[in-house]
Amino acid sequence: MKGHYEIREDTQALEPMYNERGQLCTIVHETNATYTIEKSPRQIVEHSCIYYGCAYEGRLEAAKLILGLKQMVPISVCTSLRLYMIPTCSPESDKCFWLALRHIHYIEPYKQKKAKVTLTNGTSLIIDVHRDTLEARRAKTTLLYYTMETRCGIYKVIEQKFPLWRLF
């Protein structure tokens, strides 16, 4: 078991689980590997936001304002690396998975109001959330991604015309 982890481009999902001592931990699903980390999924998301230079609370507030949401808000962990994570329920819940937007291949209905999420590497996860609810969260996260890309794209054009390095 590892003690820390940063979300990166091949991170597909953060799955909550309890270890034998009753501690909330995370099964990290990557494209070609799976790890168990002795931190909760939310702790990993919060740590990753700081790792990439911005507090979780700041990213949460920005996403709330952009999307007009109050709860279960997706997080842009790192805009430049396009790392967007979707909580499957309240991030405070010990049942909350975090799914990477870029790695969701398909969402289909599963038994009794659950969803089967197929990731880009073919792995499937069963989530205790209705498929339509998960699709709506995916759409909101896509809107956040599009908004951030559009806004940051404008700054890239300005930077090309007026490079900041000339100011120093």
Backbone torsions as a table, in degrees:
resi	resn	phi	psi	omega
1	MET	NA	135.5	178.0
2	LYS	-92.8	156.3	-179.5
3	GLY	-95.8	-20.5	179.4
4	HIS	-145.0	164.0	-178.2
5	TYR	-164.0	140.8	172.3
6	GLU	-112.7	134.5	175.0
7	ILE	-63.0	136.8	178.6
8	ARG	-139.6	-174.3	-172.5
9	GLU	-62.2	-28.8	-179.8
10	ASP	-95.9	7.1	174.1
11	THR	-73.1	122.4	-178.1
12	GLN	-100.8	-41.1	-177.5
13	ALA	-159.6	152.8	172.8
14	LEU	-116.5	115.6	-175.7
15	GLU	-109.4	125.3	179.5
16	PRO	-73.5	146.0	174.9
17	MET	-159.5	153.9	175.7
18	TYR	-100.5	136.2	176.8
19	ASN	-83.7	-178.1	-176.2
20	GLU	-65.0	-18.2	177.6
21	ARG	-92.4	2.0	179.7
22	GLY	82.6	14.0	179.6
23	GLN	-88.6	134.8	176.1
24	LEU	-71.2	120.8	-179.1
25	CYS	-124.3	-173.6	-178.1
26	THR	-135.2	134.3	166.7
27	ILE	-93.9	116.0	179.3
28	VAL	-92.8	122.1	176.7
29	HIS	-100.2	117.5	174.2
30	GLU	-111.1	172.8	-178.6
31	THR	-55.4	-43.4	-175.6
32	ASN	-124.1	14.7	-178.0
33	ALA	-158.5	163.8	175.2
34	THR	-135.9	133.8	-179.8
35	TYR	-127.5	155.4	169.0
36	THR	-110.3	127.5	-177.4
37	ILE	-117.7	137.2	-178.8
38	GLU	-83.3	45.5	174.2
39	LYS	-138.6	154.5	176.6
40	SER	-73.5	159.3	176.7
41	PRO	-54.9	-42.1	-179.8
42	ARG	-64.5	-39.8	177.3
43	GLN	-61.0	-37.8	178.0
44	ILE	-66.3	-42.9	178.4
45	VAL	-62.9	-46.2	179.9
46	GLU	-61.4	-46.3	179.1
47	HIS	-62.1	-41.2	-179.1
48	SER	-65.0	-38.8	176.6
49	CYS	-59.1	-48.2	178.5
50	ILE	-61.9	-43.2	-179.8
51	TYR	-55.6	-39.2	-179.3
52	TYR	-91.5	8.4	167.3
53	GLY	103.1	12.8	179.6
54	CYS	-150.4	142.4	-179.2
55	ALA	-69.9	146.5	176.1
56	TYR	-53.7	-44.8	-177.7
57	GLU	-60.6	-38.3	177.9
58	GLY	-67.3	-43.4	178.2
59	ARG	-66.2	-37.6	178.1
60	LEU	-64.1	-46.8	-179.7
61	GLU	-63.0	-42.1	178.7
62	ALA	-61.9	-45.8	-179.8
63	ALA	-63.8	-39.2	177.5
64	LYS	-60.2	-45.1	-179.3
65	LEU	-67.8	-42.6	-179.3
66	ILE	-65.3	-43.5	-173.5
67	LEU	-95.0	-13.8	-177.2
68	GLY	70.5	29.2	180.0
69	LEU	-102.9	157.4	176.8
70	LYS	-117.1	-23.2	-177.5
71	GLN	-142.3	160.1	-179.4
72	MET	49.5	50.9	-173.8
73	VAL	-86.7	133.0	175.3
74	PRO	-68.7	157.6	-176.9
75	ILE	-122.3	133.5	170.6
76	SER	-89.3	95.1	-176.8
77	VAL	-65.4	-42.7	177.0
78	CYS	-152.0	109.1	-176.5
79	THR	-64.4	-42.0	-176.1
80	SER	-66.6	-29.0	176.5
81	LEU	-94.1	0.1	-180.0
82	ARG	59.0	45.3	178.6
83	LEU	-98.3	99.9	-179.5
84	TYR	-117.5	126.8	-176.7
85	MET	-116.0	138.6	-177.6
86	ILE	-111.2	120.5	173.5
87	PRO	-78.8	139.7	-178.5
88	THR	-83.6	-17.6	175.5
89	CYS	-156.2	-162.7	179.8
90	SER	-58.1	129.5	178.9
91	PRO	-59.7	-19.7	177.1
92	GLU	-76.2	-18.3	-177.7
93	SER	-73.7	142.7	176.6
94	ASP	-77.8	1.6	177.2
95	LYS	-104.3	4.0	-174.2
96	CYS	-78.8	116.1	168.3
97	PHE	-84.0	154.6	168.6
98	TRP	-120.4	124.4	-178.0
99	LEU	-109.7	136.4	176.9
100	ALA	-79.6	123.6	-178.4
101	LEU	-51.3	-46.7	-174.8
102	ARG	-66.8	-16.8	-175.9
103	HIS	-106.5	4.9	175.9
104	ILE	-83.8	113.8	179.7
105	HIS	-88.5	-44.7	-174.9
106	TYR	-157.1	143.6	174.6
107	ILE	-123.2	126.4	179.0
108	GLU	-131.8	157.0	178.4
109	PRO	-64.4	148.5	176.1
110	TYR	-133.3	176.4	-175.9
111	LYS	-49.0	140.7	170.9
112	GLN	42.0	66.2	173.3
113	LYS	60.7	35.6	175.1
114	LYS	-112.8	171.5	178.2
115	ALA	-127.9	145.9	173.1
116	LYS	-107.4	116.4	-179.4
117	VAL	-102.9	119.3	176.3
118	THR	-98.0	125.2	-178.9
119	LEU	-88.9	168.8	-174.7
120	THR	-63.2	-21.3	178.0
121	ASN	-91.6	5.0	178.1
122	GLY	94.7	-10.8	176.8
123	THR	-67.6	143.8	177.2
124	SER	-118.9	143.3	176.2
125	LEU	-123.7	139.4	175.7
126	ILE	-98.0	121.2	-176.4
127	ILE	-113.9	136.9	-178.5
128	ASP	-83.7	55.7	178.7
129	VAL	-142.9	141.9	179.2
130	HIS	-62.3	142.5	-179.5
131	ARG	-53.2	-45.5	-178.0
132	ASP	-63.1	-37.1	177.5
133	THR	-64.2	-44.3	179.7
134	LEU	-65.8	-39.9	177.2
135	GLU	-63.3	-38.1	177.9
136	ALA	-65.0	-39.7	177.8
137	ARG	-67.4	-37.3	176.6
138	ARG	-63.2	-41.8	178.9
139	ALA	-63.7	-41.9	178.4
140	LYS	-63.9	-39.4	179.1
141	THR	-67.3	-37.6	175.9
142	THR	-63.1	-39.5	176.4
143	LEU	-63.9	-42.0	176.5
144	LEU	-61.0	-45.9	178.3
145	TYR	-58.2	-49.6	-178.5
146	TYR	-61.3	-44.3	179.8
147	THR	-61.9	-45.9	-179.5
148	MET	-66.7	-40.2	178.0
149	GLU	-63.3	-41.9	179.8
150	THR	-63.8	-47.8	-179.2
151	ARG	-65.2	-44.3	-179.9
152	CYS	-70.6	-30.6	177.1
153	GLY	-62.6	-36.1	177.3
154	ILE	-62.1	-42.2	-179.3
155	TYR	-69.0	-31.0	177.0
156	LYS	-64.5	-40.3	178.1
157	VAL	-64.3	-44.4	178.5
158	ILE	-61.6	-43.6	179.9
159	GLU	-61.4	-37.2	179.2
160	GLN	-67.0	-37.3	-179.1
161	LYS	-79.3	-36.7	-176.6
162	PHE	-132.6	77.6	-176.0
163	PRO	-58.5	135.3	-179.6
164	LEU	-65.0	-29.7	-176.7
165	TRP	-63.1	-21.6	178.4
166	ARG	-71.2	-16.7	-179.3
167	LEU	-77.9	-15.2	-175.1
168	PHE	-105.2	NA	NA
